[in-house]
């Protein structure tokens, strides 16, 4: 539906500016008139310059955004007005994308738009952030809500960094193995092939196999590179469709052992996000909607939509999560306990912490098996190459 930029006065005479979504301008005007609001202007909403920049450049750097929010909270708690805080931060940040967005947000807030609407209009900020701002504006605890968001993101970033750091060593090993294979097969093997060809020696089967592989790769190296790049490009484009992402999520889930690690990591992120929203005063139905918009997994996005519908109809969250076999049973039981004790946000946070620890433990176990497996493969391949290359020399020496 189209969006409209509205400037109006409420019943108390206070002037506001807001972005509204309606099927037509006439329906919007009728609704405002029925509520007793005086409309000054209604215009089709068009994203401003920084919005277009944001759409073109994609998401802002999350770490930089967390730093901005830490500074924003500090300034507002020190007593600076929101407008002055935005102006100072826009002028001092070295991140050009963020500065461009903050300048437009400052202008929108100055003309009467709520802070949450001004951030949402840019189209580059996370849904959890803009939803949290709405709760902060309604409750009058904006600084506390933003600070809670900062703590959530810092913890999420810490978990991601921990996982990435644990993957660095095996990734380097795999890269070295691939580089070694390419070097031996494309540079070393052809040299020996020329030597054996000039000697006219009968090559053992192992050596023939290795030489054939080296010649094939050497001759078709450019074609193979084009095919690899093309395949990666096609897969990247294909995975942007919802069907492909849904299919890939199901494939990930069915991978033995690793599938369970992946879903537990996704569930931990979901529970932490939902806990943050509920703690900030967001109603459960709205929190489920925002969570569904914020998580990466297509399967869990569908689960959140189903949960939102069932909770709206009056069912418990734990019941709605149990409709699909995706959510771990332990998580559902913990949510059920949280609902029965009235401590759902705290229990969701406990679920996130539990699965974070579980993922870290299982990742360490997997990596402890992967690293020796890579080393064994590397040793076997090097041994195969050396034996294949030197076997004809030993055969010739025996004949002499």
C-alpha positions as CSV (number, residue, x, y, z in Angstrom):
1,X,0.0,0.0,0.0
2,X,1.2,3.6,-0.6
3,X,2.7,5.7,2.1
4,X,1.7,9.3,2.9
5,X,3.7,12.0,4.6
6,X,1.1,13.7,7.0
7,X,1.4,16.9,9.0
8,X,-1.5,17.3,11.5
9,X,-2.6,18.7,14.8
10,X,-4.1,16.4,17.5
11,X,-7.0,17.2,19.8
12,X,-4.7,19.1,22.2
13,X,-3.4,21.3,19.3
14,X,0.1,19.7,19.2
15,X,1.5,19.5,15.7
16,X,2.9,16.2,14.5
17,X,4.5,14.8,11.3
18,X,4.0,11.1,10.6
19,X,4.3,8.6,7.7
20,X,1.0,6.6,7.3
21,X,0.2,3.6,5.2
22,X,-3.3,3.7,3.6
23,X,-4.9,2.3,0.5
24,X,-5.9,5.8,-0.6
25,X,-5.5,9.5,0.5
26,X,-9.3,9.8,0.9
27,X,-9.5,6.9,3.4
28,X,-6.6,8.5,5.4
29,X,-8.4,11.9,5.5
30,X,-11.6,10.3,6.6
31,X,-9.8,8.4,9.4
32,X,-8.1,11.6,10.7
33,X,-11.4,13.5,10.6
34,X,-13.1,10.8,12.6
35,X,-10.4,11.0,15.2
36,X,-10.7,14.8,15.4
37,X,-7.3,15.6,13.9
38,X,-6.7,18.6,11.8
39,X,-4.7,17.8,8.7
40,X,-2.4,20.5,7.4
41,X,-1.0,18.5,4.5
42,X,-1.0,15.0,3.0
43,X,1.7,14.1,0.4
44,X,2.8,10.8,-1.1
45,X,5.9,9.8,0.8
46,X,9.1,9.8,-1.2
47,X,12.4,8.7,0.4
48,X,14.8,11.5,0.9
49,X,18.4,11.5,-0.4
50,X,19.9,9.5,2.4
51,X,17.2,6.9,2.1
52,X,18.1,6.3,-1.5
53,X,21.8,6.2,-0.4
54,X,20.9,3.6,2.2
55,X,18.9,1.4,-0.3
56,X,21.8,1.6,-2.7
57,X,24.6,0.8,-0.1
58,X,22.6,-1.8,1.9
59,X,22.8,-2.1,5.7
60,X,24.9,0.1,7.8
61,X,27.9,-1.3,9.6
62,X,26.4,-2.9,12.7
63,X,29.5,-2.3,14.9
64,X,29.5,1.4,13.9
65,X,25.8,1.7,14.6
66,X,26.3,0.2,18.1
67,X,29.0,2.8,18.9
68,X,26.6,5.5,17.7
69,X,23.9,4.3,20.0
70,X,26.3,4.2,23.0
71,X,27.2,7.8,22.3
72,X,23.6,8.8,21.8
73,X,22.6,7.3,25.2
74,X,25.4,9.1,26.9
75,X,24.5,12.4,25.4
76,X,20.8,12.1,26.2
77,X,21.4,11.0,29.7
78,X,23.7,14.0,30.2
79,X,20.7,16.2,29.5
80,X,21.3,17.1,25.8
81,X,18.1,17.4,23.7
82,X,17.6,14.7,21.1
83,X,18.0,17.2,18.2
84,X,21.3,18.5,19.6
85,X,22.6,15.0,20.2
86,X,21.8,13.9,16.6
87,X,23.4,17.1,15.3
88,X,26.6,16.5,17.3
89,X,26.9,12.8,16.3
90,X,26.2,13.4,12.6
91,X,29.0,16.0,12.6
92,X,31.5,13.9,14.4
93,X,31.0,10.4,12.9
94,X,33.6,9.3,10.3
95,X,31.1,6.9,8.8
96,X,29.6,8.7,5.8
97,X,26.6,6.5,5.4
98,X,25.5,7.0,9.0
99,X,26.2,10.7,8.9
100,X,24.0,11.1,5.8
101,X,21.2,9.3,7.4
102,X,21.5,11.2,10.7
103,X,21.4,14.5,9.0
104,X,18.0,13.6,7.4
105,X,16.7,12.1,10.7
106,X,17.7,15.4,12.4
107,X,15.7,17.4,9.9
108,X,12.7,15.1,10.1
109,X,12.6,15.2,13.9
110,X,13.0,19.0,13.8
111,X,9.9,19.3,11.6
112,X,7.8,17.2,14.0
113,X,8.3,13.6,13.0
114,X,8.7,11.1,15.9
115,X,12.2,9.7,16.3
116,X,11.1,6.2,15.6
117,X,9.4,7.2,12.3
118,X,12.5,9.3,11.3
119,X,14.7,6.2,11.7
120,X,12.2,3.9,10.0
121,X,11.9,6.2,7.0
122,X,15.6,5.7,6.1
123,X,15.0,2.0,5.3
124,X,18.4,0.9,6.5
125,X,18.0,0.4,10.3
126,X,17.0,-2.9,11.9
127,X,13.3,-3.5,12.6
128,X,14.1,-4.3,16.2
129,X,15.7,-0.9,16.6
130,X,12.8,1.2,15.3
131,X,10.3,-1.0,17.2
132,X,12.3,-0.4,20.4
133,X,12.3,3.3,19.8
134,X,8.5,3.3,19.5
135,X,8.3,1.5,22.9
136,X,10.8,4.0,24.4
137,X,8.8,7.0,23.1
138,X,5.5,5.6,24.5
139,X,7.0,4.8,27.9
140,X,9.2,7.8,28.2
141,X,12.3,5.7,28.8
142,X,14.1,6.2,25.4
143,X,17.6,6.0,26.9
144,X,16.9,2.8,28.7
145,X,15.4,1.2,25.6
146,X,18.4,2.2,23.4
147,X,20.8,1.0,26.1
148,X,19.1,-2.4,26.2
149,X,19.3,-2.6,22.4
150,X,23.1,-1.8,22.6
151,X,23.6,-4.6,25.2
152,X,21.7,-7.0,22.9
153,X,23.8,-6.2,19.9
154,X,27.1,-6.3,21.8
155,X,26.2,-9.8,23.1
156,X,25.2,-10.9,19.6
157,X,28.3,-9.5,18.0
158,X,30.4,-11.2,20.7
159,X,28.8,-14.6,19.9
160,X,29.3,-14.2,16.2
161,X,33.0,-13.1,16.6
162,X,33.6,-16.1,18.8
163,X,32.2,-18.5,16.2
164,X,34.2,-16.7,13.4
165,X,37.4,-16.9,15.3
166,X,37.0,-20.6,15.9
167,X,36.6,-21.1,12.1
168,X,39.7,-19.1,11.1
169,X,42.2,-21.9,11.7
170,X,40.4,-24.7,9.8
171,X,39.5,-22.2,7.0
172,X,43.2,-21.4,6.6
173,X,44.1,-25.1,6.5
174,X,41.5,-25.8,3.8
175,X,42.8,-22.8,1.8
176,X,46.4,-24.1,2.1
177,X,45.4,-27.6,1.0
178,X,43.6,-26.3,-2.0
179,X,46.6,-24.0,-2.9
180,X,49.0,-27.0,-2.5
181,X,46.9,-29.3,-4.7
182,X,46.6,-26.6,-7.4
183,X,50.4,-25.9,-7.3
184,X,51.5,-29.5,-7.4
185,X,49.0,-30.6,-10.1
186,X,49.4,-27.5,-12.4
187,X,53.2,-26.7,-12.0
188,X,55.1,-29.7,-10.5
189,X,53.4,-32.6,-12.3
190,X,53.7,-31.2,-15.8
191,X,57.5,-30.8,-15.3
192,X,57.8,-34.5,-14.4
193,X,55.4,-35.4,-17.3
194,X,57.8,-33.7,-19.8
195,X,60.8,-35.6,-18.3
196,X,59.1,-39.0,-18.5
197,X,57.9,-38.3,-22.0
198,X,61.4,-37.5,-23.2
199,X,62.6,-40.7,-21.6
200,X,59.9,-42.8,-23.3
201,X,59.4,-44.7,-20.1
202,X,56.3,-46.9,-19.4
203,X,54.5,-45.1,-16.6
204,X,52.8,-46.9,-13.7
205,X,49.0,-46.5,-13.4
206,X,49.3,-44.1,-10.4
207,X,51.7,-41.8,-12.3
208,X,49.5,-41.9,-15.5
209,X,46.5,-40.9,-13.4
210,X,48.3,-38.0,-11.8
211,X,49.9,-36.8,-15.1
212,X,46.5,-36.9,-16.9
213,X,44.9,-34.8,-14.0
214,X,47.7,-32.3,-14.2
215,X,47.5,-32.0,-18.0
216,X,43.7,-31.6,-17.9
217,X,43.8,-28.9,-15.3
218,X,46.7,-27.1,-17.0
219,X,45.0,-27.1,-20.3
220,X,41.5,-26.1,-19.1
221,X,42.5,-23.9,-16.1
222,X,40.8,-20.8,-17.5
223,X,37.6,-22.7,-18.4
224,X,37.5,-24.3,-15.0
225,X,37.9,-20.8,-13.3
226,X,35.1,-19.4,-15.5
227,X,32.8,-22.3,-14.6
228,X,33.6,-22.0,-10.8
229,X,33.0,-18.2,-10.9
230,X,29.8,-18.6,-13.0
231,X,28.4,-21.3,-10.7
232,X,29.1,-19.2,-7.6
233,X,27.4,-16.2,-9.3
234,X,24.3,-18.2,-10.4
235,X,24.0,-19.7,-6.9
236,X,24.3,-16.3,-5.3
237,X,21.6,-14.8,-7.5
238,X,19.3,-17.9,-7.1
239,X,19.5,-17.9,-3.3
240,X,18.0,-14.4,-3.2
241,X,14.6,-15.9,-4.0
242,X,12.4,-16.9,-1.1
243,X,11.9,-20.5,-2.4
244,X,15.6,-21.0,-2.8
245,X,16.3,-19.7,0.7
246,X,13.6,-21.9,2.2
247,X,15.1,-24.9,0.4
248,X,18.6,-24.1,1.6
249,X,17.4,-23.8,5.2
250,X,15.8,-27.2,5.0
251,X,19.1,-28.6,3.5
252,X,21.1,-27.1,6.4
253,X,18.7,-28.5,8.9
254,X,19.1,-32.1,7.5
255,X,23.0,-32.0,7.6
256,X,24.0,-34.6,10.2
257,X,25.2,-33.0,13.5
258,X,25.9,-29.6,11.8
259,X,22.2,-29.1,11.2
260,X,21.4,-29.2,14.9
261,X,24.2,-26.7,15.6
262,X,22.8,-24.3,13.0
263,X,19.2,-24.4,14.2
264,X,20.3,-24.0,17.9
265,X,22.4,-20.9,16.9
266,X,19.3,-19.5,15.1
267,X,17.0,-20.2,18.0
268,X,19.5,-18.6,20.5
269,X,19.5,-15.4,18.3
270,X,15.7,-15.5,18.1
271,X,15.1,-15.9,21.8
272,X,17.6,-13.1,22.7
273,X,15.9,-10.8,20.3
274,X,12.4,-11.6,21.5
275,X,13.5,-11.2,25.1
276,X,15.0,-7.8,24.4
277,X,11.8,-6.6,22.8
278,X,9.5,-7.9,25.6
279,X,11.8,-6.5,28.3
280,X,11.5,-3.1,26.5
281,X,7.7,-3.2,26.9
282,X,6.8,-4.3,23.4
283,X,3.6,-6.4,23.3
284,X,4.1,-10.1,22.5
285,X,2.3,-10.0,19.1
286,X,4.2,-7.0,17.9
287,X,7.5,-8.5,19.3
288,X,6.8,-11.7,17.3
289,X,6.2,-9.7,14.2
290,X,9.5,-7.7,14.6
291,X,11.4,-10.9,15.4
292,X,10.2,-12.5,12.3
293,X,11.4,-9.5,10.2
294,X,14.8,-9.5,11.9
295,X,16.0,-13.1,11.8
296,X,17.8,-14.7,8.8
297,X,16.3,-18.1,8.8
298,X,13.3,-18.5,6.5
299,X,12.0,-21.5,8.5
300,X,12.0,-19.5,11.7
301,X,10.4,-16.5,9.9
302,X,7.5,-18.8,9.0
303,X,7.4,-20.1,12.6
304,X,7.2,-16.5,13.9
305,X,4.3,-15.7,11.5
306,X,2.4,-18.8,12.7
307,X,3.1,-18.0,16.3
308,X,1.9,-14.4,15.8
309,X,-1.4,-15.6,14.4
310,X,-1.9,-18.2,17.1
311,X,-1.0,-15.8,19.9
312,X,-3.4,-13.3,18.4
313,X,-6.2,-15.9,18.6
314,X,-5.4,-16.4,22.3
315,X,-3.1,-19.4,22.4
316,X,0.2,-19.6,24.4
317,X,3.5,-18.9,22.8
318,X,4.8,-22.4,23.8
319,X,1.8,-24.0,22.0
320,X,2.5,-22.1,18.8
321,X,6.2,-23.0,18.8
322,X,5.3,-26.7,19.2
323,X,3.3,-26.7,15.9
324,X,6.5,-27.4,13.9
325,X,9.3,-29.8,14.6
326,X,11.9,-27.1,14.0
327,X,12.0,-25.6,17.5
328,X,14.0,-27.7,20.0
329,X,11.7,-29.4,22.6
330,X,13.9,-28.1,25.4
331,X,13.4,-24.5,24.3
332,X,9.6,-25.0,24.2
333,X,9.6,-26.5,27.7
334,X,11.6,-23.5,29.0
335,X,9.3,-21.1,27.3
336,X,6.3,-22.9,28.9
337,X,7.9,-22.5,32.3
338,X,8.5,-18.8,31.6
339,X,4.8,-18.3,30.7
340,X,3.5,-20.2,33.8
341,X,5.8,-18.2,36.2
342,X,5.2,-14.8,34.4
343,X,8.9,-14.5,33.7
344,X,8.9,-15.0,29.9
345,X,11.5,-12.4,29.0
346,X,14.0,-13.8,31.6
347,X,13.4,-17.4,30.5
348,X,13.8,-16.5,26.8
349,X,17.2,-14.9,27.7
350,X,18.1,-18.1,29.6
351,X,17.2,-20.2,26.5
352,X,19.5,-18.0,24.4
353,X,22.4,-18.3,26.9
354,X,21.9,-22.1,27.2
355,X,22.0,-22.6,23.4
356,X,24.9,-20.2,23.0
357,X,26.9,-22.4,25.3
358,X,25.7,-25.6,23.6
359,X,26.7,-24.3,20.2
360,X,30.1,-23.3,21.4
361,X,30.7,-26.7,22.9
362,X,29.6,-28.6,19.8
363,X,31.5,-26.3,17.5
364,X,34.7,-26.9,19.5
365,X,34.0,-30.7,19.2
366,X,33.5,-30.5,15.4
367,X,36.6,-28.4,14.9
368,X,38.7,-30.7,17.0
369,X,37.7,-33.5,14.5
370,X,38.0,-31.4,11.3
371,X,41.5,-30.1,11.9
372,X,43.2,-33.6,12.2
373,X,41.1,-34.8,9.3
374,X,42.4,-32.0,7.1
375,X,46.0,-32.7,8.2
376,X,45.5,-36.4,7.4
377,X,44.1,-35.6,3.9
378,X,47.0,-33.3,3.3
379,X,49.5,-36.0,4.3
380,X,47.8,-38.7,2.1
381,X,47.6,-36.4,-0.9
382,X,51.3,-35.3,-0.6
383,X,52.3,-39.0,-0.2
384,X,50.3,-40.0,-3.3
385,X,51.9,-37.2,-5.4
386,X,55.4,-38.1,-4.2
387,X,55.0,-41.8,-4.8
388,X,53.4,-41.2,-8.2
389,X,56.2,-38.9,-9.3
390,X,59.1,-40.9,-8.1
391,X,57.8,-44.4,-8.8
392,X,58.9,-44.3,-12.5
393,X,62.4,-43.1,-11.4
394,X,62.7,-46.1,-9.1
395,X,61.5,-48.4,-11.9
396,X,64.2,-47.0,-14.3
397,X,66.9,-47.4,-11.7
398,X,66.0,-51.1,-11.2
399,X,66.3,-51.7,-15.0
400,X,69.7,-50.0,-15.2
